[in-house]
Amino acid sequence: MTTKAARLRLILGDQLNASHSWFREQDDDTLYIIAELHQEASYVPHHVQKVCAFFAAMSAFAQALQQAGHRVLHLTLDDTAPFSDLPALLTHLIEQHGVSAFEYQLPDEYRLRQQLADFASATKVEVSAVETEHFYLSEQQLRRDFQTGKKHRMEAFYRKMRVRFNVLMDGEKPQGGQWNFDADNRNKLKAKDIDDVPEPLLFGHDVTDILARIERHNIKVIGKPDSNLLWPITRTHANELLTFFCQHCLPSFGRFQDAMTGQTDEEGKRKQWSLYHSRLSFALNSKILSPQHVVDAAIHHYHTRPDEISLAQVEGFVRQIIGWREFIRGIYWANMPEYATLNSLSATRDLPSWFWTGNTKMACMKHAIEQSLDYAYAHHIQRLMITGNFCLISGIEPAQVDEWYLGIYIDAIEWVELPNTRGMSQFADGGIVGSKAYAASGNYVKKMSDYCGNCHYQVSKITEDDACPLNALYWHFMDKHQDDFGGNPRTKMVYANWNKKSDEQQRAVLGKAAHSLKNIEKL
């Protein structure tokens, strides 16, 4: 017999915050619902490990709540298959359990927030929405700090956040006398550095049943499946990964945070993809860990181990979370839903099919894509300056780029993915996020990685048959968009160098780029 409940509370897959005020008291009249939904598993083709991670984390969270004495209904795809979408499921549950009040935490995706708002206006029961209590900034603070269409700058925002929350401050001034140590954090990994990279802490959650459900319900997925999920899905394991990062990776995080390597790992160690990165983004974006908890832990290790962890290392990490992550969220909510349609550079080319296979002769692209398919993960420079840069200078349609990034990465939820991709990476927002387009030739890849050493193409060449495609594509992009970027102080030198080339040289470069774009599927 179905038990009655006065109140139904919805917990979405990225709302696994055990510290939320909802859970401070037990109430037998409150029923929590955690549900695997077809609509969430298939609004884009997701990486199979991403689907497994969210479903496994949701199951673990449901069990934890039950053990804490709360009433929880955890539904799998098998249970929710009869319902067309989330509102249909909620309507059924409200009727089935005789619910008089429905409560939910505000979703962090516009799509879901709109869906639940529409449901709330149509249902006959009392509805209330609360904040997720996860981010540094509240919804009200976001509305004060970000305006629609305004070209905000992360550095100014980051400094205000440091002051507002007293992070790495000496009174009113930043510790160390400067706000940003980014100039110290651009080291390339040399051969001798590779051996020192820590072997990553991996987990082994059995997701065989979830994989079977995904197949049974014909959920379209991408990437490499693994029955032993390596990502943390509980707060205990996420804290273990945080501690591991602080102990073993943080001492060198800053200096190597932009570095990339394609060197073959020793058998079984699999560390080239993780390097010194925390790999906490899934735990953060599913709200298993709070950003303040992560920042506080990193700063604690910095203060207790000053001989091992310099200020530049911890500042670079703190900036990613208290600066960039909160900034991107503000950009998203200030500009949606129009932001998802912006295409300021009028890019229309289709994404090459090898983005789904890694079958390309460009070593940098092959490595970044294959790693993404294998692990559902790539670090920020691989995303921005390898795959993102290629899409930018090739003129790939932003909507297709968005869908690929949103699907392939385990941490990709639209609020964090969209401004990073359409804004930072593709400059499709016309400069709302960044003050310049992050376009680069093969020289950047050579500077920050060892990819070029074993590549089919020659990074030092521009127009020859075996020239790195990025070189001509870069100049083609800059030439095509001279009206957009010619007046930008950050790109004036680029155009000065381009204009020094003779007409014949420019024609040769642009001809090579046109050939690469025509044959983009064969690169």
FENGI-V999576 format. One record per pair of residues at least 6 apart in sequence whose C-alpha atoms are under 7 Angstrom apart, sorted by the first residue. I is the first residue (numbers start at 1). GAP is how many residues later the second one is. Records with the same first field share a line. If there is no record, write none. Layout:
I=GAP ; GAP
This chain:
2=95
3=94
4=93 ; 94
5=24 ; 25 ; 26 ; 92 ; 93 ; 94
6=23 ; 24 ; 92 ; 93 ; 94 ; 95
7=22 ; 23 ; 24 ; 92 ; 93 ; 94 ; 95
8=22 ; 23 ; 24 ; 91 ; 93 ; 94 ; 95
9=22 ; 23 ; 24 ; 93 ; 94 ; 95
10=22 ; 23 ; 24 ; 93 ; 94
11=21 ; 22 ; 23 ; 93
12=22
13=41 ; 45 ; 273
14=271 ; 272 ; 273
15=117 ; 271 ; 272
16=45 ; 270 ; 271 ; 272
17=270 ; 271
20=113
26=43 ; 44
27=43
28=43
30=41
31=40 ; 41
32=39 ; 40 ; 41
33=39 ; 40 ; 41
34=24 ; 28 ; 39 ; 40 ; 41
35=39 ; 40 ; 41
36=19 ; 39 ; 40 ; 41
37=40 ; 43
38=39
39=46
41=10 ; 178
42=177 ; 178
44=359 ; 363
45=175 ; 176 ; 177 ; 362
46=175 ; 176 ; 361 ; 362
47=174 ; 175 ; 176 ; 329 ; 360 ; 361 ; 362
48=173 ; 174 ; 175 ; 176 ; 177
49=176 ; 327
50=326 ; 359 ; 360
52=155 ; 158
53=178 ; 180
56=177
57=176 ; 177
59=15
60=174
62=10 ; 12
66=6
77=136
83=6
87=32
100=25 ; 26
101=24 ; 25 ; 26
102=23 ; 24 ; 25 ; 26
103=24 ; 25 ; 26
104=24 ; 25 ; 26
105=24 ; 25 ; 26 ; 27
106=7 ; 23 ; 24 ; 25 ; 26
107=6
108=307
109=305 ; 306
120=7
134=153 ; 156
135=156
142=188
146=184 ; 185 ; 188
147=187
148=186 ; 187
149=186 ; 283
150=282
151=280 ; 281 ; 282
152=280 ; 281
153=280 ; 281
154=169 ; 170 ; 173
157=166
158=164 ; 165
159=20
161=161 ; 162
162=6
168=6 ; 7
169=6
181=131 ; 134 ; 135
182=134
184=71
185=69 ; 70 ; 71 ; 72
186=69 ; 70 ; 72
187=68 ; 69 ; 72
188=68 ; 71 ; 259 ; 260 ; 261
189=67 ; 70
197=78 ; 79
198=50 ; 73 ; 77
199=70 ; 72
200=71 ; 74
201=40
202=28 ; 29
203=26 ; 27 ; 28 ; 29
204=24 ; 25 ; 26
205=23 ; 24 ; 25
206=21 ; 22 ; 23
207=20 ; 21 ; 22
208=19
223=150 ; 151
224=149 ; 150
232=6 ; 51
234=54
235=53 ; 54
238=45
245=33
246=52 ; 55
249=27 ; 28
250=26 ; 59 ; 63 ; 64
251=57 ; 58 ; 62
252=24 ; 61
253=23 ; 24 ; 60
254=58 ; 59 ; 60 ; 62 ; 63
255=58
257=19 ; 20
258=123 ; 190
259=189 ; 190
260=188 ; 189
261=11 ; 188 ; 189 ; 190
262=10 ; 105 ; 188 ; 189
265=6 ; 7
273=98
281=130
282=128 ; 129
283=6
284=6 ; 7
285=126
291=30
295=23
298=16
299=15
302=7 ; 12
328=88 ; 91
329=86 ; 87
331=88
332=83 ; 87
342=86 ; 87
343=55 ; 85 ; 86
344=84 ; 85 ; 86
345=83
347=48 ; 49 ; 50 ; 51
348=47 ; 48 ; 49
349=46 ; 47 ; 48
350=46 ; 47
351=45 ; 49
352=168 ; 169
353=168
354=6
355=14
358=8 ; 11 ; 12
359=7
360=6 ; 163
361=95 ; 162
362=93 ; 94 ; 95 ; 161
363=88 ; 89 ; 92
364=22 ; 87
365=21 ; 22
368=10 ; 14
371=6 ; 7
372=6 ; 36
376=32 ; 33 ; 34
377=32 ; 33
384=41
388=37 ; 38
389=36 ; 49 ; 50 ; 51
392=34 ; 47
393=46 ; 80 ; 81 ; 84
394=79 ; 123
398=24 ; 28 ; 30
402=16 ; 19 ; 20
406=6 ; 7 ; 8 ; 11
422=6 ; 7
423=6 ; 9 ; 10
424=9 ; 10
425=13
427=10
439=35
440=34
441=29 ; 30 ; 33
442=17 ; 26 ; 28 ; 29
443=16
446=6
452=7
457=9 ; 10 ; 11
458=8 ; 9 ; 10
459=8 ; 9
461=6 ; 7
462=6 ; 9 ; 10 ; 47
463=9 ; 45 ; 46 ; 49
469=47
472=37 ; 38 ; 40 ; 41
473=40
476=34 ; 37
485=6
486=6 ; 9
